[in-house]
Amino acid sequence: MTTTFLLERLNTPLGQMLLATDPQGRLRTIDWHDHEEKMHQLLRTQYPGQHIDLRESSDISSAAQAIMAYFEGDLAAIDTLETFTGGTDFQRAVWAALRTIPAGQTISYLELANRIGRPTAVRAVGMANGANPISIVVPCHRVIGSGNKNSLVGYSGGMQRKRWLLEHEKALQPLLQEQQAELPGL
């Protein structure tokens, strides 16, 4: 069985982004040009037994327009984009919970596990977060480490991109203020 997605290449402040939609216009995957092989691997994992045909498209989809508006400062432009993924039920539950994190906010992996009713599944939540095929729209970059460090950990697109995205969304400043408040003598 062959499944066809339309692939667009967008120039963003973080490098070229790869965005694929299905014939219904639903986002199926977003990744970066320097992670294209990982994107193909995620698609093979999510859709076992199917051949995924990514056809280059020169048309600009409504999803691509929303992504560009996001990068231009309209952070809410991506909030209502329709997505569709493969993956397990658990992964889809994690990805749905990610979409409830507003721009400008971050949560820990533990809090994310609690949100899906699986407080002891922090590692599994981290693995599902890392397997997210639709970065930015399914905002895995808004998940940070737990504890008193509230650290920027793990982002498959690279830590520089995670930091940029959180700065773009004005989520990094509250983290830095919290870290400074925890340091004695400041």
N, C-alpha and C positions, 0 to 999 in steps of 0.2 A: 504494500500500500504506500502510495506517495502522497505526502501532504505538502502543499505549496504555500510559502509565506513570501511576502514582498519585502525586500531589504532596501532600506534607505541609508545613506551615509551622510551624517550631519556634521558640519564643523561647529564645534563648541569651544568655549574658553578652556576646556580641559582636554582638548584633542578631538579627533574624529570619533563620533559615536555611531554605532551600528544599531539600527532600529528595525525590527521586523513585525509586520502586521499580517493577519490572515485576511482572506477575501471579504470578511465582514467588518474589517477595520479595527479589530481588537488587537491590542499589543500582545505579542507572544514572547518577545525577547528584546532586551537592550543591553548592549555591552560596548566596550571600547575597542578601537581598531587594533590595539596592541594586546588584546585578549580574545581575538577572534576565534582561535582554536578552542579556548575554554567555552566560548559561547556554543560552538558546534557540539562539543562534548556534553554540555548541559542539555541541549536539544535532543541528542541521542538518548541520554539517560531518561529524560522526561517522556519521550515518545518511543518506547521500545517497540521494535517490530515494524516501525514506520520509516520510510525514507523521507527525510525533510529536504525539500527542494527550495533553496533560498534564491529567489529571482530578483536581480537588481532592478530597482524601479527609479525612474527619474521624476515621477509624480511626487508631489509633496502631500503626504497624508495629514489628516487632522491631528493625528498623534504627534507627528513631527512638528507641526505648527505649535501645538501646546508645549512641547519640550523646548522649542526655541523661545517661546514666551516666558517659560520658567527661567531660562538662562538670562533673559532680558530683565528679570526682576518680578514678574508676575508669578509668585510662588504657588498660588492657588490654581494656576492654569492646568496643572497635571492631576488635580484632585479627583476629577470625575472621569478621567480616561478609562475606557473599558479595557480590561485585561482578561486574558485566558491562559491558563498554564496547565501543564501536565503535573507530574509530581504525585506524591502520596497525599492521603488525607491529612496527615500530620503537617507536612510541608505547607499545604494550602491553608491550613489553620494559622500557621505562623505568618505566612505571607499576608493573609487577611488582617491579622492583628497589626502588622507593620503599617498597613494603610491607615490605621486609626491614630498614628502618631502625627500630630500636626507639625507643619514646618515651624522651625524655631524652637522645637523641643527635642529632647533626647530621653531615652530610657535605657535601663540596664538589661542585660540578658535575663537576669533573674526576674525583673519586672515583666518582661515579655513572656517568660514561662508562666508567671502567675496569671497574666491576662488570658492565656489560653487554657487555664485550669490545670496546668501540669507543672507545679512548682519544683518538682524534683528532676525535671527534664531540661535543665539549663544547658547541658552540653548538646543534647539533641536539638534544642532551639538554635544554638550557635551553628550547628551543622546545616540546619534548614535555612538559616539566614544566609550562610555562605553559598547555598545552592540556589538562591533567588535568581531567577532568569530575567527579571525586569527591574534592574537597579533604577534608582532615583524615583520612579513612579511608585514602586513598592520599596519604600525608603529604608533599606537595610543600613544605610549610612547613619541613621539616627539612633542606632543601638551602640552603646558604649559599655566599657567594663564596669563592674560593680566595686563596692568598697569605697574607702575614703579617697581613692585616687580618681575615680570617674574618668578613666583613661580612654583615649581614642585607640581602640583595638580593632583589628581585623576589618578589612574592606578589600574585597577581591579586585576592585579597580585600582587599588593602591592608596596608601595613607595620605599622599599629597592631595589626591582627589577628594578623599573623605573630609580632610581638613577644609578644603576649598568649599565643598558643598555645605558644610556646617557653618562656615563663615558667611557664605552667600545667604543662608537662611537665618542668620543672626542667632544661631544656637550655640556658637562657640564662646561668646563673651560670658554668658551666665556660668559656664563650666569653669572658665579661667578665674572668675570672681570667687566661685566656691572653693577652688583649689587654693587661692591666695588666702582666703579666710581661715583655712585649715593650717596654714603655715605659721608657726609661732614667731613672734617678733616683727610681723608685718602690719 
